[in-house]
Amino acid sequence: MALKQLDVRGEICPYPMMKTVQALKKLSPADQGLEVITDHAPALETIPTQAARLGYQATIEETGSPEWRITLTRS
């Protein structure tokens, strides 16, 4: 029951958001959520917005320059 991971580094919009939505829809009820790793700053707005529509809360952590971890968990 850990977080699934999705690495979308090197991808530009709209692909990080699209791949995140696909991954969220595939999560089982036992999965806690999804951890998305991105180096594309616009994804910091698009991914949390789309995840919220699916019932997920987002937390963003800067892990590099530029690199972020977006943790999406069920609300």
PyMOL Python script that loads the backbone (N, CA, C, O; Angstrom):
from pymol import cmd

cmd.read_pdbstr("""\
ATOM      1  N   MET A   1       0.820  -1.199   0.000  1.00  0.00           N
ATOM      2  CA  MET A   1       0.000   0.000   0.000  1.00  0.00           C
ATOM      3  C   MET A   1       0.862   1.259   0.000  1.00  0.00           C
ATOM      4  O   MET A   1       0.614   2.195   0.760  1.00  0.00           O
ATOM      5  N   ALA A   2       1.864   1.268  -0.852  1.00  0.00           N
ATOM      6  CA  ALA A   2       2.727   2.449  -0.963  1.00  0.00           C
ATOM      7  C   ALA A   2       2.222   3.348  -2.083  1.00  0.00           C
ATOM      8  O   ALA A   2       1.261   3.026  -2.783  1.00  0.00           O
ATOM      9  N   LEU A   3       2.883   4.461  -2.228  1.00  0.00           N
ATOM     10  CA  LEU A   3       2.564   5.357  -3.334  1.00  0.00           C
ATOM     11  C   LEU A   3       3.148   4.789  -4.621  1.00  0.00           C
ATOM     12  O   LEU A   3       4.277   4.300  -4.631  1.00  0.00           O
ATOM     13  N   LYS A   4       2.389   4.854  -5.696  1.00  0.00           N
ATOM     14  CA  LYS A   4       2.911   4.500  -7.012  1.00  0.00           C
ATOM     15  C   LYS A   4       3.774   5.675  -7.471  1.00  0.00           C
ATOM     16  O   LYS A   4       3.588   6.799  -7.005  1.00  0.00           O
ATOM     17  N   GLN A   5       4.711   5.424  -8.377  1.00  0.00           N
ATOM     18  CA  GLN A   5       5.557   6.496  -8.885  1.00  0.00           C
ATOM     19  C   GLN A   5       5.399   6.647 -10.383  1.00  0.00           C
ATOM     20  O   GLN A   5       5.219   5.676 -11.119  1.00  0.00           O
ATOM     21  N   LEU A   6       5.473   7.918 -10.817  1.00  0.00           N
ATOM     22  CA  LEU A   6       5.408   8.243 -12.234  1.00  0.00           C
ATOM     23  C   LEU A   6       6.490   9.284 -12.503  1.00  0.00           C
ATOM     24  O   LEU A   6       6.479  10.365 -11.914  1.00  0.00           O
ATOM     25  N   ASP A   7       7.424   8.954 -13.396  1.00  0.00           N
ATOM     26  CA  ASP A   7       8.521   9.860 -13.729  1.00  0.00           C
ATOM     27  C   ASP A   7       8.240  10.460 -15.106  1.00  0.00           C
ATOM     28  O   ASP A   7       8.276   9.763 -16.120  1.00  0.00           O
ATOM     29  N   VAL A   8       7.959  11.765 -15.124  1.00  0.00           N
ATOM     30  CA  VAL A   8       7.672  12.445 -16.385  1.00  0.00           C
ATOM     31  C   VAL A   8       8.733  13.504 -16.694  1.00  0.00           C
ATOM     32  O   VAL A   8       8.461  14.468 -17.410  1.00  0.00           O
ATOM     33  N   ARG A   9       9.936  13.323 -16.156  1.00  0.00           N
ATOM     34  CA  ARG A   9      11.026  14.251 -16.458  1.00  0.00           C
ATOM     35  C   ARG A   9      11.324  14.210 -17.953  1.00  0.00           C
ATOM     36  O   ARG A   9      11.331  13.146 -18.572  1.00  0.00           O
ATOM     37  N   GLY A  10      11.568  15.382 -18.516  1.00  0.00           N
ATOM     38  CA  GLY A  10      11.847  15.476 -19.943  1.00  0.00           C
ATOM     39  C   GLY A  10      10.599  15.642 -20.791  1.00  0.00           C
ATOM     40  O   GLY A  10      10.698  15.877 -21.995  1.00  0.00           O
ATOM     41  N   GLU A  11       9.424  15.522 -20.180  1.00  0.00           N
ATOM     42  CA  GLU A  11       8.153  15.674 -20.895  1.00  0.00           C
ATOM     43  C   GLU A  11       7.662  17.117 -20.751  1.00  0.00           C
ATOM     44  O   GLU A  11       7.846  17.741 -19.706  1.00  0.00           O
ATOM     45  N   ILE A  12       7.038  17.637 -21.803  1.00  0.00           N
ATOM     46  CA  ILE A  12       6.468  18.978 -21.726  1.00  0.00           C
ATOM     47  C   ILE A  12       4.957  18.901 -21.893  1.00  0.00           C
ATOM     48  O   ILE A  12       4.427  17.908 -22.392  1.00  0.00           O
ATOM     49  N   CYS A  13       4.266  19.962 -21.470  1.00  0.00           N
ATOM     50  CA  CYS A  13       2.803  20.002 -21.527  1.00  0.00           C
ATOM     51  C   CYS A  13       2.321  19.707 -22.936  1.00  0.00           C
ATOM     52  O   CYS A  13       2.915  20.144 -23.922  1.00  0.00           O
ATOM     53  N   PRO A  14       1.240  18.960 -23.008  1.00  0.00           N
ATOM     54  CA  PRO A  14       0.341  18.519 -21.938  1.00  0.00           C
ATOM     55  C   PRO A  14       0.656  17.128 -21.401  1.00  0.00           C
ATOM     56  O   PRO A  14      -0.111  16.595 -20.598  1.00  0.00           O
ATOM     57  N   TYR A  15       1.772  16.524 -21.827  1.00  0.00           N
ATOM     58  CA  TYR A  15       2.020  15.113 -21.518  1.00  0.00           C
ATOM     59  C   TYR A  15       2.163  14.782 -20.035  1.00  0.00           C
ATOM     60  O   TYR A  15       1.614  13.765 -19.611  1.00  0.00           O
ATOM     61  N   PRO A  16       2.867  15.576 -19.211  1.00  0.00           N
ATOM     62  CA  PRO A  16       2.921  15.213 -17.781  1.00  0.00           C
ATOM     63  C   PRO A  16       1.537  15.119 -17.149  1.00  0.00           C
ATOM     64  O   PRO A  16       1.260  14.193 -16.387  1.00  0.00           O
ATOM     65  N   MET A  17       0.671  16.077 -17.463  1.00  0.00           N
ATOM     66  CA  MET A  17      -0.683  16.070 -16.900  1.00  0.00           C
ATOM     67  C   MET A  17      -1.492  14.891 -17.448  1.00  0.00           C
ATOM     68  O   MET A  17      -2.192  14.218 -16.692  1.00  0.00           O
ATOM     69  N   MET A  18      -1.400  14.639 -18.748  1.00  0.00           N
ATOM     70  CA  MET A  18      -2.160  13.544 -19.349  1.00  0.00           C
ATOM     71  C   MET A  18      -1.732  12.190 -18.776  1.00  0.00           C
ATOM     72  O   MET A  18      -2.577  11.349 -18.468  1.00  0.00           O
ATOM     73  N   LYS A  19      -0.436  11.985 -18.635  1.00  0.00           N
ATOM     74  CA  LYS A  19       0.068  10.714 -18.096  1.00  0.00           C
ATOM     75  C   LYS A  19      -0.303  10.559 -16.619  1.00  0.00           C
ATOM     76  O   LYS A  19      -0.562   9.450 -16.154  1.00  0.00           O
ATOM     77  N   THR A  20      -0.329  11.676 -15.886  1.00  0.00           N
ATOM     78  CA  THR A  20      -0.722  11.633 -14.481  1.00  0.00           C
ATOM     79  C   THR A  20      -2.184  11.238 -14.345  1.00  0.00           C
ATOM     80  O   THR A  20      -2.520  10.388 -13.520  1.00  0.00           O
ATOM     81  N   VAL A  21      -3.055  11.840 -15.139  1.00  0.00           N
ATOM     82  CA  VAL A  21      -4.485  11.511 -15.087  1.00  0.00           C
ATOM     83  C   VAL A  21      -4.693  10.036 -15.423  1.00  0.00           C
ATOM     84  O   VAL A  21      -5.477   9.358 -14.759  1.00  0.00           O
ATOM     85  N   GLN A  22      -4.004   9.534 -16.442  1.00  0.00           N
ATOM     86  CA  GLN A  22      -4.124   8.112 -16.801  1.00  0.00           C
ATOM     87  C   GLN A  22      -3.692   7.227 -15.631  1.00  0.00           C
ATOM     88  O   GLN A  22      -4.353   6.237 -15.317  1.00  0.00           O
ATOM     89  N   ALA A  23      -2.571   7.592 -14.987  1.00  0.00           N
ATOM     90  CA  ALA A  23      -2.059   6.792 -13.867  1.00  0.00           C
ATOM     91  C   ALA A  23      -3.016   6.837 -12.675  1.00  0.00           C
ATOM     92  O   ALA A  23      -3.222   5.821 -12.010  1.00  0.00           O
ATOM     93  N   LEU A  24      -3.603   8.008 -12.398  1.00  0.00           N
ATOM     94  CA  LEU A  24      -4.552   8.116 -11.281  1.00  0.00           C
ATOM     95  C   LEU A  24      -5.774   7.241 -11.523  1.00  0.00           C
ATOM     96  O   LEU A  24      -6.279   6.606 -10.597  1.00  0.00           O
ATOM     97  N   LYS A  25      -6.242   7.206 -12.745  1.00  0.00           N
ATOM     98  CA  LYS A  25      -7.430   6.405 -13.063  1.00  0.00           C
ATOM     99  C   LYS A  25      -7.153   4.908 -12.939  1.00  0.00           C
ATOM    100  O   LYS A  25      -8.083   4.122 -12.752  1.00  0.00           O
ATOM    101  N   LYS A  26      -5.887   4.505 -13.041  1.00  0.00           N
ATOM    102  CA  LYS A  26      -5.519   3.091 -12.949  1.00  0.00           C
ATOM    103  C   LYS A  26      -5.226   2.647 -11.520  1.00  0.00           C
ATOM    104  O   LYS A  26      -5.045   1.454 -11.279  1.00  0.00           O
ATOM    105  N   LEU A  27      -5.174   3.583 -10.562  1.00  0.00           N
ATOM    106  CA  LEU A  27      -4.880   3.208  -9.179  1.00  0.00           C
ATOM    107  C   LEU A  27      -5.985   2.327  -8.611  1.00  0.00           C
ATOM    108  O   LEU A  27      -7.166   2.531  -8.890  1.00  0.00           O
ATOM    109  N   SER A  28      -5.584   1.359  -7.821  1.00  0.00           N
ATOM    110  CA  SER A  28      -6.574   0.509  -7.162  1.00  0.00           C
ATOM    111  C   SER A  28      -6.986   1.173  -5.849  1.00  0.00           C
ATOM    112  O   SER A  28      -6.287   2.067  -5.371  1.00  0.00           O
ATOM    113  N   PRO A  29      -8.096   0.758  -5.260  1.00  0.00           N
ATOM    114  CA  PRO A  29      -8.516   1.328  -3.978  1.00  0.00           C
ATOM    115  C   PRO A  29      -7.474   1.137  -2.878  1.00  0.00           C
ATOM    116  O   PRO A  29      -7.445   1.908  -1.919  1.00  0.00           O
ATOM    117  N   ALA A  30      -6.620   0.124  -3.002  1.00  0.00           N
ATOM    118  CA  ALA A  30      -5.593  -0.136  -1.991  1.00  0.00           C
ATOM    119  C   ALA A  30      -4.402   0.821  -2.115  1.00  0.00           C
ATOM    120  O   ALA A  30      -3.650   0.995  -1.156  1.00  0.00           O
ATOM    121  N   ASP A  31      -4.224   1.438  -3.280  1.00  0.00           N
ATOM    122  CA  ASP A  31      -3.104   2.352  -3.473  1.00  0.00           C
ATOM    123  C   ASP A  31      -3.351   3.655  -2.713  1.00  0.00           C
ATOM    124  O   ASP A  31      -4.457   4.194  -2.731  1.00  0.00           O
ATOM    125  N   GLN A  32      -2.309   4.153  -2.048  1.00  0.00           N
ATOM    126  CA  GLN A  32      -2.434   5.389  -1.272  1.00  0.00           C
ATOM    127  C   GLN A  32      -2.504   6.616  -2.163  1.00  0.00           C
ATOM    128  O   GLN A  32      -3.158   7.600  -1.815  1.00  0.00           O
ATOM    129  N   GLY A  33      -1.844   6.568  -3.295  1.00  0.00           N
ATOM    130  CA  GLY A  33      -1.817   7.723  -4.186  1.00  0.00           C
ATOM    131  C   GLY A  33      -0.695   7.587  -5.185  1.00  0.00           C
ATOM    132  O   GLY A  33      -0.225   6.485  -5.471  1.00  0.00           O
ATOM    133  N   LEU A  34      -0.268   8.726  -5.715  1.00  0.00           N
ATOM    134  CA  LEU A  34       0.710   8.747  -6.800  1.00  0.00           C
ATOM    135  C   LEU A  34       1.744   9.825  -6.519  1.00  0.00           C
ATOM    136  O   LEU A  34       1.417  10.925  -6.074  1.00  0.00           O
ATOM    137  N   GLU A  35       2.991   9.488  -6.787  1.00  0.00           N
ATOM    138  CA  GLU A  35       4.092  10.437  -6.655  1.00  0.00           C
ATOM    139  C   GLU A  35       4.603  10.719  -8.064  1.00  0.00           C
ATOM    140  O   GLU A  35       5.060   9.809  -8.756  1.00  0.00           O
ATOM    141  N   VAL A  36       4.526  11.972  -8.486  1.00  0.00           N
ATOM    142  CA  VAL A  36       4.926  12.359  -9.841  1.00  0.00           C
ATOM    143  C   VAL A  36       6.217  13.171  -9.760  1.00  0.00           C
ATOM    144  O   VAL A  36       6.306  14.132  -8.995  1.00  0.00           O
ATOM    145  N   ILE A  37       7.206  12.785 -10.544  1.00  0.00           N
ATOM    146  CA  ILE A  37       8.469  13.522 -10.592  1.00  0.00           C
ATOM    147  C   ILE A  37       8.535  14.238 -11.929  1.00  0.00           C
ATOM    148  O   ILE A  37       8.425  13.615 -12.985  1.00  0.00           O
ATOM    149  N   THR A  38       8.717  15.567 -11.875  1.00  0.00           N
ATOM    150  CA  THR A  38       8.724  16.367 -13.095  1.00  0.00           C
ATOM    151  C   THR A  38       9.815  17.429 -13.040  1.00  0.00           C
ATOM    152  O   THR A  38      10.254  17.845 -11.968  1.00  0.00           O
ATOM    153  N   ASP A  39      10.241  17.855 -14.228  1.00  0.00           N
ATOM    154  CA  ASP A  39      11.182  18.969 -14.326  1.00  0.00           C
ATOM    155  C   ASP A  39      10.576  20.082 -15.189  1.00  0.00           C
ATOM    156  O   ASP A  39      11.284  20.966 -15.672  1.00  0.00           O
ATOM    157  N   HIS A  40       9.262  20.020 -15.370  1.00  0.00           N
ATOM    158  CA  HIS A  40       8.532  20.981 -16.212  1.00  0.00           C
ATOM    159  C   HIS A  40       7.634  21.833 -15.310  1.00  0.00           C
ATOM    160  O   HIS A  40       6.592  21.369 -14.846  1.00  0.00           O
ATOM    161  N   ALA A  41       8.047  23.086 -15.067  1.00  0.00           N
ATOM    162  CA  ALA A  41       7.347  23.958 -14.110  1.00  0.00           C
ATOM    163  C   ALA A  41       5.854  24.125 -14.365  1.00  0.00           C
ATOM    164  O   ALA A  41       5.093  24.141 -13.398  1.00  0.00           O
ATOM    165  N   PRO A  42       5.381  24.254 -15.623  1.00  0.00           N
ATOM    166  CA  PRO A  42       3.925  24.403 -15.817  1.00  0.00           C
ATOM    167  C   PRO A  42       3.116  23.223 -15.267  1.00  0.00           C
ATOM    168  O   PRO A  42       1.934  23.378 -14.960  1.00  0.00           O
ATOM    169  N   ALA A  43       3.733  22.060 -15.144  1.00  0.00           N
ATOM    170  CA  ALA A  43       3.029  20.893 -14.595  1.00  0.00           C
ATOM    171  C   ALA A  43       2.661  21.097 -13.131  1.00  0.00           C
ATOM    172  O   ALA A  43       1.781  20.407 -12.617  1.00  0.00           O
ATOM    173  N   LEU A  44       3.321  22.034 -12.450  1.00  0.00           N
ATOM    174  CA  LEU A  44       3.015  22.298 -11.047  1.00  0.00           C
ATOM    175  C   LEU A  44       1.636  22.921 -10.877  1.00  0.00           C
ATOM    176  O   LEU A  44       1.071  22.900  -9.784  1.00  0.00           O
ATOM    177  N   GLU A  45       1.096  23.475 -11.960  1.00  0.00           N
ATOM    178  CA  GLU A  45      -0.267  24.020 -11.924  1.00  0.00           C
ATOM    179  C   GLU A  45      -1.261  23.045 -12.541  1.00  0.00           C
ATOM    180  O   GLU A  45      -2.348  22.841 -11.998  1.00  0.00           O
ATOM    181  N   THR A  46      -0.896  22.437 -13.678  1.00  0.00           N
ATOM    182  CA  THR A  46      -1.861  21.588 -14.391  1.00  0.00           C
ATOM    183  C   THR A  46      -2.140  20.274 -13.671  1.00  0.00           C
ATOM    184  O   THR A  46      -3.286  19.828 -13.625  1.00  0.00           O
ATOM    185  N   ILE A  47      -1.108  19.650 -13.110  1.00  0.00           N
ATOM    186  CA  ILE A  47      -1.308  18.350 -12.456  1.00  0.00           C
ATOM    187  C   ILE A  47      -2.183  18.471 -11.208  1.00  0.00           C
ATOM    188  O   ILE A  47      -3.150  17.717 -11.090  1.00  0.00           O
ATOM    189  N   PRO A  48      -1.892  19.388 -10.260  1.00  0.00           N
ATOM    190  CA  PRO A  48      -2.772  19.491  -9.083  1.00  0.00           C
ATOM    191  C   PRO A  48      -4.219  19.853  -9.436  1.00  0.00           C
ATOM    192  O   PRO A  48      -5.151  19.373  -8.791  1.00  0.00           O
ATOM    193  N   THR A  49      -4.407  20.693 -10.453  1.00  0.00           N
ATOM    194  CA  THR A  49      -5.759  21.081 -10.866  1.00  0.00           C
ATOM    195  C   THR A  49      -6.546  19.872 -11.357  1.00  0.00           C
ATOM    196  O   THR A  49      -7.685  19.659 -10.941  1.00  0.00           O
ATOM    197  N   GLN A  50      -5.943  19.082 -12.239  1.00  0.00           N
ATOM    198  CA  GLN A  50      -6.627  17.904 -12.771  1.00  0.00           C
ATOM    199  C   GLN A  50      -6.819  16.838 -11.688  1.00  0.00           C
ATOM    200  O   GLN A  50      -7.852  16.170 -11.648  1.00  0.00           O
ATOM    201  N   ALA A  51      -5.825  16.680 -10.814  1.00  0.00           N
ATOM    202  CA  ALA A  51      -5.931  15.685  -9.746  1.00  0.00           C
ATOM    203  C   ALA A  51      -7.074  16.035  -8.798  1.00  0.00           C
ATOM    204  O   ALA A  51      -7.785  15.145  -8.330  1.00  0.00           O
ATOM    205  N   ALA A  52      -7.257  17.329  -8.510  1.00  0.00           N
ATOM    206  CA  ALA A  52      -8.342  17.765  -7.622  1.00  0.00           C
ATOM    207  C   ALA A  52      -9.695  17.396  -8.208  1.00  0.00           C
ATOM    208  O   ALA A  52     -10.616  17.041  -7.472  1.00  0.00           O
ATOM    209  N   ARG A  53      -9.821  17.478  -9.523  1.00  0.00           N
ATOM    210  CA  ARG A  53     -11.089  17.103 -10.179  1.00  0.00           C
ATOM    211  C   ARG A  53     -11.394  15.625  -9.999  1.00  0.00           C
ATOM    212  O   ARG A  53     -12.551  15.208 -10.056  1.00  0.00           O
ATOM    213  N   LEU A  54     -10.336  14.828  -9.780  1.00  0.00           N
ATOM    214  CA  LEU A  54     -10.512  13.386  -9.584  1.00  0.00           C
ATOM    215  C   LEU A  54     -10.548  13.011  -8.101  1.00  0.00           C
ATOM    216  O   LEU A  54     -10.613  11.830  -7.759  1.00  0.00           O
ATOM    217  N   GLY A  55     -10.504  14.029  -7.211  1.00  0.00           N
ATOM    218  CA  GLY A  55     -10.614  13.769  -5.784  1.00  0.00           C
ATOM    219  C   GLY A  55      -9.293  13.571  -5.067  1.00  0.00           C
ATOM    220  O   GLY A  55      -9.244  12.905  -4.033  1.00  0.00           O
ATOM    221  N   TYR A  56      -8.222  14.139  -5.599  1.00  0.00           N
ATOM    222  CA  TYR A  56      -6.905  14.002  -4.982  1.00  0.00           C
ATOM    223  C   TYR A  56      -6.396  15.350  -4.491  1.00  0.00           C
ATOM    224  O   TYR A  56      -6.676  16.390  -5.087  1.00  0.00           O
ATOM    225  N   GLN A  57      -5.645  15.314  -3.396  1.00  0.00           N
ATOM    226  CA  GLN A  57      -4.969  16.504  -2.889  1.00  0.00           C
ATOM    227  C   GLN A  57      -3.514  16.422  -3.311  1.00  0.00           C
ATOM    228  O   GLN A  57      -2.950  15.332  -3.406  1.00  0.00           O
ATOM    229  N   ALA A  58      -2.899  17.584  -3.568  1.00  0.00           N
ATOM    230  CA  ALA A  58      -1.514  17.619  -4.033  1.00  0.00           C
ATOM    231  C   ALA A  58      -0.615  18.356  -3.054  1.00  0.00           C
ATOM    232  O   ALA A  58      -0.989  19.388  -2.495  1.00  0.00           O
ATOM    233  N   THR A  59       0.576  17.805  -2.857  1.00  0.00           N
ATOM    234  CA  THR A  59       1.637  18.533  -2.162  1.00  0.00           C
ATOM    235  C   THR A  59       2.839  18.531  -3.099  1.00  0.00           C
ATOM    236  O   THR A  59       3.125  17.535  -3.762  1.00  0.00           O
ATOM    237  N   ILE A  60       3.537  19.666  -3.140  1.00  0.00           N
ATOM    238  CA  ILE A  60       4.654  19.833  -4.065  1.00  0.00           C
ATOM    239  C   ILE A  60       5.923  20.073  -3.265  1.00  0.00           C
ATOM    240  O   ILE A  60       5.957  20.897  -2.351  1.00  0.00           O
ATOM    241  N   GLU A  61       6.964  19.336  -3.628  1.00  0.00           N
ATOM    242  CA  GLU A  61       8.259  19.469  -2.963  1.00  0.00           C
ATOM    243  C   GLU A  61       9.327  19.656  -4.035  1.00  0.00           C
ATOM    244  O   GLU A  61       9.405  18.875  -4.982  1.00  0.00           O
ATOM    245  N   GLU A  62      10.151  20.694  -3.884  1.00  0.00           N
ATOM    246  CA  GLU A  62      11.246  20.909  -4.834  1.00  0.00           C
ATOM    247  C   GLU A  62      12.383  19.967  -4.452  1.00  0.00           C
ATOM    248  O   GLU A  62      12.841  19.970  -3.309  1.00  0.00           O
ATOM    249  N   THR A  63      12.840  19.158  -5.415  1.00  0.00           N
ATOM    250  CA  THR A  63      13.871  18.162  -5.133  1.00  0.00           C
ATOM    251  C   THR A  63      15.163  18.439  -5.891  1.00  0.00           C
ATOM    252  O   THR A  63      16.174  17.783  -5.641  1.00  0.00           O
ATOM    253  N   GLY A  64      15.148  19.393  -6.809  1.00  0.00           N
ATOM    254  CA  GLY A  64      16.331  19.711  -7.591  1.00  0.00           C
ATOM    255  C   GLY A  64      16.138  21.058  -8.241  1.00  0.00           C
ATOM    256  O   GLY A  64      15.251  21.825  -7.866  1.00  0.00           O
ATOM    257  N   SER A  65      16.970  21.338  -9.212  1.00  0.00           N
ATOM    258  CA  SER A  65      16.862  22.620  -9.892  1.00  0.00           C
ATOM    259  C   SER A  65      16.967  22.407 -11.395  1.00  0.00           C
ATOM    260  O   SER A  65      18.089  22.266 -11.881  1.00  0.00           O
ATOM    261  N   PRO A  66      15.918  22.374 -12.146  1.00  0.00           N
ATOM    262  CA  PRO A  66      14.529  22.343 -11.690  1.00  0.00           C
ATOM    263  C   PRO A  66      14.019  20.906 -11.633  1.00  0.00           C
ATOM    264  O   PRO A  66      14.125  20.169 -12.613  1.00  0.00           O
ATOM    265  N   GLU A  67      13.478  20.517 -10.516  1.00  0.00           N
ATOM    266  CA  GLU A  67      12.849  19.205 -10.384  1.00  0.00           C
ATOM    267  C   GLU A  67      11.946  19.227  -9.162  1.00  0.00           C
ATOM    268  O   GLU A  67      12.303  19.766  -8.115  1.00  0.00           O
ATOM    269  N   TRP A  68      10.768  18.630  -9.318  1.00  0.00           N
ATOM    270  CA  TRP A  68       9.782  18.624  -8.236  1.00  0.00           C
ATOM    271  C   TRP A  68       9.166  17.252  -8.078  1.00  0.00           C
ATOM    272  O   TRP A  68       9.120  16.459  -9.019  1.00  0.00           O
ATOM    273  N   ARG A  69       8.684  16.982  -6.851  1.00  0.00           N
ATOM    274  CA  ARG A  69       7.912  15.776  -6.566  1.00  0.00           C
ATOM    275  C   ARG A  69       6.513  16.251  -6.179  1.00  0.00           C
ATOM    276  O   ARG A  69       6.339  16.988  -5.208  1.00  0.00           O
ATOM    277  N   ILE A  70       5.529  15.820  -6.948  1.00  0.00           N
ATOM    278  CA  ILE A  70       4.136  16.139  -6.657  1.00  0.00           C
ATOM    279  C   ILE A  70       3.510  14.879  -6.079  1.00  0.00           C
ATOM    280  O   ILE A  70       3.418  13.855  -6.756  1.00  0.00           O
ATOM    281  N   THR A  71       3.082  14.957  -4.829  1.00  0.00           N
ATOM    282  CA  THR A  71       2.470  13.795  -4.182  1.00  0.00           C
ATOM    283  C   THR A  71       0.965  13.992  -4.183  1.00  0.00           C
ATOM    284  O   THR A  71       0.450  14.974  -3.649  1.00  0.00           O
ATOM    285  N   LEU A  72       0.274  13.046  -4.787  1.00  0.00           N
ATOM    286  CA  LEU A  72      -1.185  13.113  -4.929  1.00  0.00           C
ATOM    287  C   LEU A  72      -1.803  12.012  -4.063  1.00  0.00           C
ATOM    288  O   LEU A  72      -1.517  10.830  -4.253  1.00  0.00           O
ATOM    289  N   THR A  73      -2.644  12.408  -3.119  1.00  0.00           N
ATOM    290  CA  THR A  73      -3.309  11.448  -2.243  1.00  0.00           C
ATOM    291  C   THR A  73      -4.817  11.690  -2.271  1.00  0.00           C
ATOM    292  O   THR A  73      -5.275  12.805  -2.518  1.00  0.00           O
ATOM    293  N   ARG A  74      -5.569  10.642  -2.019  1.00  0.00           N
ATOM    294  CA  ARG A  74      -7.026  10.756  -2.033  1.00  0.00           C
ATOM    295  C   ARG A  74      -7.494  11.732  -0.955  1.00  0.00           C
ATOM    296  O   ARG A  74      -6.998  11.726   0.171  1.00  0.00           O
ATOM    297  N   SER A  75      -8.454  12.565  -1.327  1.00  0.00           N
ATOM    298  CA  SER A  75      -8.995  13.558  -0.365  1.00  0.00           C
ATOM    299  C   SER A  75      -9.909  12.859   0.624  1.00  0.00           C
ATOM    300  O   SER A  75     -10.465  13.504   1.513  1.00  0.00           O
TER     301      SER A  75
END
""", "prot")
cmd.dss("prot")
cmd.show_as("cartoon", "prot")
cmd.util.cbc("prot")
cmd.orient("prot")
